C-alpha cells in the first residue's frame, strides 16, 4: 500500500531533498503539489511494461535514452520533485546530473499506474499538471486500471497540464507524436494487468 504523508504546514524543497537523501533505496519519495509522497514499489508487470516501452523506443529512436527513476525538478519555479517511471531524452542527456535534474531536454515522461489509492490523484491529475507546466512535450500514461494508454501533448506552461489528450484501449495502436514520432502496438499490455 502506498503511504502518502501530508503536512498542514508547507515543506520547503530543501527540507524535502534532505529527507529524500536519507530515505532507504526501497522507497521512492516525491514532492509534488506541496506534498511529500511515497511511491509504491513497482511490481513485476509494472517493470515489464517499462522495459517493453524502452525496447520499442530504442528500436524506433536509437538516438534517445529511456531513463528509469530519473528525478526531475517540476512545477512553477521548479519547486516540485518527481520521479517518473521513465523519462525519454536525447542520448546521454542526463549524464553528470545529480539526483534532481532540470526537465529541459526531456522529451517525454512516462507513468505506469500502480494498484494503490493514490494513483488517481498522482498519475492522472497532479503529475500531468506539473509536467505540462514544466514544458515537457509529452506525457504518456499507461493506465492498468482502465487498460488504456493516454498521450498528453501540447503542454500548457501557464496553467499546467496539456491541451491535447488522446486515449486508446490496450490492443490499439497509439501514435506518440513529435518530438518522438513513433507508433506503439499496445496489444501486449493486456498480459500485464490484473
Phi and psi in degrees as a GROMACS rama.xvg file:
@    title "Ramachandran Plot"
@    xaxis  label "Phi"
@    yaxis  label "Psi"
@TYPE xy
-78.4184  139.366  UNK-2
-107.676  128.345  UNK-3
-120.436  110.701  UNK-4
-89.9413  129.823  UNK-5
-119.821  139.97  UNK-6
-114.864  143.621  UNK-7
-78.6378  -28.3603  UNK-8
-94.3822  152.647  UNK-9
-74.5013  130.408  UNK-10
-92.6551  141.101  UNK-11
-83.0525  158.849  UNK-12
-61.1453  -38.2022  UNK-13
-63.1068  -42.1963  UNK-14
-62.1397  -43.8891  UNK-15
-61.0593  -48.0508  UNK-16
-60.8453  -34.5123  UNK-17
-64.954  -44.0932  UNK-18
-65.4274  -45.7892  UNK-19
-62.4112  -36.3049  UNK-20
-70.1811  -22.4836  UNK-21
-95.6339  -5.1351  UNK-22
-70.9639  146.406  UNK-23
-67.1624  158.485  UNK-24
-66.1672  -12.6823  UNK-25
-81.5813  -3.94774  UNK-26
-126.649  152.479  UNK-27
-116.681  118.47  UNK-28
-101.343  143.084  UNK-29
-134.524  162.059  UNK-30
-138.099  91.0353  UNK-31
-126.051  135.408  UNK-32
61.0615  34.9744  UNK-33
76.9337  7.66041  UNK-34
-121.463  142.263  UNK-35
-88.0519  135.462  UNK-36
-132.055  150.236  UNK-37
-114.591  116.886  UNK-38
-81.5981  140.365  UNK-39
-62.2834  143.803  UNK-40
-64.106  132.955  UNK-41
-66.3715  143.162  UNK-42
-88.5167  174.496  UNK-43
-62.0921  -37.7257  UNK-44
-65.6709  -40.8776  UNK-45
-57.8191  -50.7251  UNK-46
-63.0507  -36.8724  UNK-47
-64.8261  -38.2571  UNK-48
-63.7103  -44.4064  UNK-49
-63.9224  -40.3269  UNK-50
-65.4912  -41.6733  UNK-51
-56.758  -47.159  UNK-52
-63.9303  -41.6186  UNK-53
-58.4528  -44.8196  UNK-54
-62.4081  -45.208  UNK-55
-61.8885  -44.279  UNK-56
-65.4772  -42.3503  UNK-57
-68.3103  -34.6876  UNK-58
-67.1215  -43.2879  UNK-59
-81.5577  -33.0234  UNK-60
-135.917  75.9522  UNK-61
-65.2189  -9.32774  UNK-62
-82.3108  -1.34351  UNK-63
-117.603  155.055  UNK-64
-117.41  143.197  UNK-65
-106.998  105.807  UNK-66
-87.1586  134.962  UNK-67
-107.638  133.696  UNK-68
73.307  19.4436  UNK-69
-74.8283  121.614  UNK-70
-76.6675  134.912  UNK-71
-125.378  143.167  UNK-72
-86.7422  115.534  UNK-73
-126.463  177.384  UNK-74
76.1462  178.477  UNK-75
-55.9227  132.461  UNK-76
57.6152  20.8226  UNK-77
60.3631  34.5747  UNK-78
-85.5252  -5.52452  UNK-79
-103.319  160.573  UNK-80
-134.48  114.809  UNK-81
-123.074  147.643  UNK-82
-122.001  87.312  UNK-83
-62.0831  160.466  UNK-84
-63.1434  -31.2612  UNK-85
-157.815  152.06  UNK-86
-132.316  125.739  UNK-87
-97.7289  125.65  UNK-88
-148.845  165.219  UNK-89
-55.18  150.859  UNK-90
-49.9358  131.06  UNK-91
63.1653  16.7175  UNK-92
-57.3519  -40.2864  UNK-93
-94.141  7.97342  UNK-94
-58.5112  133.409  UNK-95
85.0411  -5.57119  UNK-96
-82.6167  152.857  UNK-97
-79.8737  -160.038  UNK-98
-64.6499  -34.0551  UNK-99
-118.553  107.213  UNK-100
-99.8077  155.006  UNK-101
-67.6391  141.391  UNK-102
-76.7879  -8.81464  UNK-103
-58.4857  131.209  UNK-104
98.3665  -21.3608  UNK-105
-69.109  129.105  UNK-106
-93.9603  -31.0669  UNK-107
-155.562  139.412  UNK-108
-110.255  150.08  UNK-109
-129.463  135.147  UNK-110
-127.127  137.862  UNK-111
-114.472  123.978  UNK-112
-64.9366  148.342  UNK-113
-106.537  160.492  UNK-114
-88.0555  75.6758  UNK-115
-144.572  169.668  UNK-116
-72.6963  -16.4472  UNK-117
-93.0274  -6.4624  UNK-118
-57.0001  -45.2551  UNK-119
-58.9821  -54.3376  UNK-120
-64.7799  -47.0155  UNK-121
-70.6027  -58.9757  UNK-122
-84.6339  -27.3973  UNK-123
-98.9407  -16.57  UNK-124
-126.194  -63.5129  UNK-125
-65.133  -47.7485  UNK-126
-68.3001  -43.9944  UNK-127
-60.9599  -35.5891  UNK-128
-63.3342  -45.9719  UNK-129
-67.3341  -43.2478  UNK-130
-66.2422  -41.6999  UNK-131
-64.5359  -43.0663  UNK-132
-63.9414  -29.197  UNK-133
-79.4194  -7.64268  UNK-134
84.0851  14.352  UNK-135
-69.7956  122.96  UNK-136
-57.4055  -37.7577  UNK-137
-135.332  144.2  UNK-138
-127.626  120.261  UNK-139
-108.125  118.099  UNK-140
-109.667  116.234  UNK-141
-99.6948  106.366  UNK-142
-102.157  105.492  UNK-143
-77.262  -16.9642  UNK-144
-72.8032  -46.1627  UNK-145
-98.0232  -0.846787  UNK-146
54.023  50.5024  UNK-147
-133.178  159.405  UNK-148
-120.186  125.771  UNK-149
-117.998  126.786  UNK-150
-104.147  118.228  UNK-151
-101.531  128.899  UNK-152
-139.757  173.445  UNK-153
60.0241  71.22  UNK-154
-62.2154  146.403  UNK-155
-109.976  101.391  UNK-156
-73.3538  -18.45  UNK-157
-77.6711  -54.2366  UNK-158
-106.347  -9.66628  UNK-159
92.2705  166.176  UNK-160
82.051  -165.671  UNK-161
-131.424  145.81  UNK-162
-82.1064  -29.082  UNK-163
-114.509  125.861  UNK-164
-134.72  123.133  UNK-165
-126.352  129.447  UNK-166
-119.475  138.158  UNK-167
-131.799  149.185  UNK-168
-76.8623  150.018  UNK-169
-54.0008  135.7  UNK-170
107.541  -20.8635  UNK-171
-90.6318  161.462  UNK-172
-85.3177  139.1  UNK-173
-122.077  126.782  UNK-174
-90.6274  120.578  UNK-175
-96.5358  109.369  UNK-176
-70.6636  179.382  UNK-177
-58.648  143.178  UNK-178
-88.3556  7.3262  UNK-179
-92.4012  -54.4555  UNK-180
66.8088  50.9646  UNK-181
-130.905  162.405  UNK-182
-114.948  135.762  UNK-183
-112.611  129.231  UNK-184
-91.6289  110.748  UNK-185
-93.0266  11.2418  UNK-186
-53.5486  -42.9435  UNK-187
-63.179  -24.732  UNK-188
-63.1792  -21.9658  UNK-189
-60.1826  -26.3516  UNK-190
-75.6265  -14.8389  UNK-191
-112.587  31.9379  UNK-192
-125.945  155.374  UNK-193
